[in-house]
Amino acid sequence: MADTSALDSLLTTTLTRLQEFATFLSPAAASPLTQPIDEPPNPLHVLRDAALLVKAHTTKLSLLAINKPFTPSAIAKVLRQLSAEALPALMSAVQICQQERSTYGTMMAAEAQGRVRRVFREMESLLQEIQSLAQGETSNKSTLTSTGVVWEACEALILLEKLGIGGLAVQKAEQWRDTIKDAIEELREWAAGEDKENEGFDTLLDDNDEGVEGDRDSVEDMFNAANSLPKDRPELKALVEEADGRLKKVVLLYTAVLKRRLKTFDAGKKDLAMEGREQGVRRMDEAMERLGRIPHQIDELAACLYDLDEAKSRAALEKCVKEAVVASTVMADSWNGQADEFTAWSGKWRAAVEGV
């Protein structure tokens, strides 16, 4: 009985700590940076090792919780190790990313913060399940499900170390590009119109088509919401056709930047040393910030078109194009600061997309 009471107290304390950590790592909260860490290790390595440790401890906790006899003292031992080792290590890794942003970048710091926060939230759910299980209020199945979700969150941290800055940028840019591809297709369908029987049904895309995966459902909802473009608005139809052509050029930019810049970032460390690692990281952050805004700005473009507002629609389109132009300019030179094949191509691309 004493062991059960002690475990319940430890679970409550750990849950409170996890909640505090998760709140501290909220995007709306202040920076988690506290006292600087002297001679910090590679935070991505710390994230990987700590995530592996969380997985191992989670496995032990889950097995101890669901197997008979239920042994509070054994669970408490593992929980103390988890709380004393893995959880603080994750927080330290986030702090190092923030502290060393000139080396690891704002994008990586934000991603690490978000993924660690997810681990804490999923651990919180698991420990709540174990607490309920100890009190006979839940099933083994619920605990196993929560364990699997914690593992997934940990795998995302382990993957972050494998990706590195360049790999993370590639992953995000590919997702944004595919979302834009879907948006273009749905915009064409909206402009072409469709009968009521087929309302909401995508007749232009096949599941095997490139770029169909991703945020398809939200894109379909967005562009089908207004049914179709009125036949008596030829000026809007012309604007949609213009947007189609210019947004396709934006997709081409994503593809070119992916191939010539993002995928060569980590591979070109010798070149980065010539330019300066910190300068390269700043360029990466700025370009990714620009590229990440464009899918949201296309949402704004769609909303303006649904309102049948030509002036606002054109302004929204110009905003999308301007963002892409800035991104292309930031990425124009190679990582060693020299002109190359992409530099020349990006100049021609800017002239084409701006209609010069």
N, C-alpha and C positions, 0 to 999 in steps of 0.2 A: 504493500500500500504506500509505504514511504517512497519507494522507487517510482511509482506511478505519479505521485504528487511532485517529485523532483523533476521528472520528465516533463510534466505539464508546465511547470514553472520555466524550465529551460526552453521549451517550445515557444511559450509566450514571449520570453525575452528575445529569442532569435527572430520571431515574426516581427516584433516591434523594430528590431534593428534593420531587417530587410525592408520594411515599409519606409523607414527613415532614409536608407540608401536610395531606394527607388525615387522618393520625392526629391532627394538631393540631385539626382541625375535627370530630373524632368527637364525637357527643353525650355520650359518657362522659368526654371530656377536659375539662380546665379551660377557662375562657373564653379565646378567641384574642386578647383585648384585651391589648396590651402598652403601649407608650408612647402617650399621647393624641396625636391628630392635631389640630393647631391649625387653626381655620377650615376644617373638613372640607367637601368638596363633597357634593352629593346622592349617597349611596351607590348608589341605584338607577340613576342615570345612569352611574356608574362601572361597575356590573355590566353594563349594556347595552353600553357602549362596549368594555369588555374582552372580553365574550363575542363581539362582532362581530370583534374582533381575533383571538381564538382561532380562530374559524371560518375567517378568511382565511388565517392561518398554517397551520391544519390542512389546508386545501385545497392549499396550495403543497407542504406536506410529502408529502401523499398522491400528488400528481401526480409529484413528483420521485422518489418511492420506486418507483412502479410503471412509470414510463416508462424506456426505454432511450436512451442508456446511463445506468447508475446512477452518479450524481455525488455522492460523499460530501461534498465541499466545499460544494456548493450547499445540500444538506440541512442541514449544520452551520450555515450562515449563517442560515437561517430559524429553526432551533431556538434559536440564541442570541437572536434577536429575541424569540421567544416567551417564553423564560425570563427575559429582562431586562425585558420590558414587560408582557405580558398577565397572566402568572401572579402577579407581585407586586401588580398592580392589583386582581385578584380578592381577594387576601388583605386588601388595604387596605380594600376595600369592605365586607367582612365585619367588619373591625375598626371601621369607622365606624358600621355598624348597631348593633354592641354598645355602642360609646361613646355613641351618640345614641339610646339606646332610649326615652328620654322623648319623642322626636320620631317615631321610626319603629316603636316597639313591640317587645315581646318576640316576638310571633308572626312579624313580618317578619324580625327578626334571626335567629331559628331557621330560618326558611325559606331565607333567603339563605345561611346557613351550610351547610345540607343540600344545596342545589342547587350551590353552588360545590364542595363535596366530591365531588359526583357528577361534575362536569367534570374534576376532578383524577384521579379513578379511571378515567374513560374515556380521558383523555389518556394515563394510564399504560399502559392496554391497547394503545392505538394505537402508542405509542413502542416497546413490546415487540414488536409486529408488525413495525415498521420495522427494529428491530434484528435480528430473525430473518430478515427479507427481505434485509437486507444480508449476512447470512451464508448465504443460499440455503436457509433452512430453512422458509419459509412461502410462501404464494401471494399474488398480487395481490388475489384475491377477499377474503381475510381482511382485508387492509389497507383495502380499500374499505368493508367492513362495519364495521370499527372506526371509520373516519372518519365514517360516517353516524351512529353512536351518539354520537360527540363532538358532532356538529352538533345532535342532539336535546337533549343536555344544555345546550348553549349557548342554544338556542331557549327553554328553560325559564327561563333567566336573563333573556333579553330580554323574555319575557312578564311576568316579575315586575315589571319597570319599567312596563310598560303597565297592569298590574293595579292597582298601588298598594296601600295598606293595605286600603281598602274592597273592592277587586276581589278581593284574595286571600281576605279574609274571606268574601265571597260564594261563591267557588269551593269553599272548604272546607265551608261550611255546607250548600251544595247537595249535596255528596257525602255528608255525614253524614245529612242528611234522607232521601236516597234509600236509604241503607243501612237506616235505621230502617223505611222503608216496606216494604222487602223482608222485614225481620225480622218485621213484623206479619203479612204474608201467610203466611210460612212457619210462624209460630206458630199461625195459624188451621188450617193444614193438619195440623200435628202434633196439635193438639187434636182435630180431626175424625177422624183416623186414615185409613189407606188399606190396601188389600190388598197382599199380597207381590209380586204381579206389577207393581204400580205403585210399589213402594218406591223412593224417591229421585227419582220423576218429578214435576215441578211441574205439577199440573193446574189451578192457580188463576191462574197468570200467563201472559200472552202476551207475546212479544217486543216487541209494539207498545205494551204498556201503559206508562203513565208510571211512572218510577222503577224499571224493571227493570234498567237498566244499573248498573254500579258493582261493588260487591263481592258479586255475586250468588252466585258459586260457593261462596265461604266461608260465606255465610249459609245456602245450601242444605245444605252439609255439616253445619253446626252444628245445624240444626233437624231434619234427617232422621236424625241419628245415633242417636237413641233410638227410632226407628220411629214410635211413636204413644202417645198418652196412654191408660193403662189405663181400661177402661170402669167399673171399680169404684172410681174416685176422683172422685166428683162434686164434692168440695170443690176439687180442683185444676182441674177444668173451669170451675168458677165463677170461680176466680182468674184463669185464662187469659182468660176473657171480660172480667173487670174490667181486666186488663192491656191487652187489645185496645182498650177504650174510652179508657183513660188515655193509652196510647201514641199513639193517633190524635190526641189533644189536644196531645201533645208535638210531633207533626208539624206541626200547625196553628201552634204557636209558632214553629217554624223558618221557616215560610212568612211569617208576619207580621213577624218580626224581619228576615228578608231584605229584604222590601219596604219596611218603614218605617224601618229603622235602617241595616243594612249597605250597602244600595245607595245610601243618601243620605250616607254618611260623607264621601267625597271631594268629592261635589258640593256639600256644605254647608260649604265652608271658611269662609264668612263667619260662619255660625252657630258653627262650631268656634272661631273667633277670639273670639267673645263668651263662650263657656264656658271657653275655654282649650284650646289644642291638646293639651297634655300630659295634661290631665284626660280629654279625649276618647279619646286613645290608651290610657290606663289602663283606661277603661271597655271599650273594644273588646277589649283583651287578656283582661280578666277574663271577659267574656261568652263569648269564643271558647274559653277554657280550659274553661268549664263545658259549653258545647255540644259540645266535642270529647270529653268524657268519656262522654257518654250512650250512644253506640253500643257502647262497651266494656262499660258497665254492663249493657246489654241482653244481651251475651254471658254475663255472670254470671247474669242472670235465667234465661236458657235452660238453663245448666248446672244450676242449682238445680231447675228443673222436670224435667229429665231424671233427676235423682236422686230425683224425686218427694218433695221436701222442701218441704212447704207453708210452714213458718215461714221458712226461708231464702229461698224464692221471694218471699214477701210483703215481706221486708226488702229484697231486691234491687229489687223494683218501687218501693218507697218511696224508695230511694236514687236511682233514675232520676228520679222525679218531683221530689224535692227539688232535684236538680241543675238541672232545667229551671226550677223556681220561682225559684231564685237568679238564673239567667240572665235571666229575664223582669224581675226586680226591678232588676238592673243596667241593663237597657236601657229601663226604664220611661219616663224623661224623654227629650225630644228632645235633639239635640246642642247646642242652645243652653240646655239646662237647664230647659226649660219643659215643662209638661204639654201633651199634644196628644191626637189621636184614639187613637193607640196606647196612650198612658198609661191611658186609661179602659178600653180593651179588655183590656189586660194584667191589670188588677185583676179584671175579670170572669173572665178565663181562669184566674187563680190560684185563685179561689173554686171554679170548676168542676173543675179537675184535682185539687184537694185534697179535693173532696167536701164543702165547707163549705155 
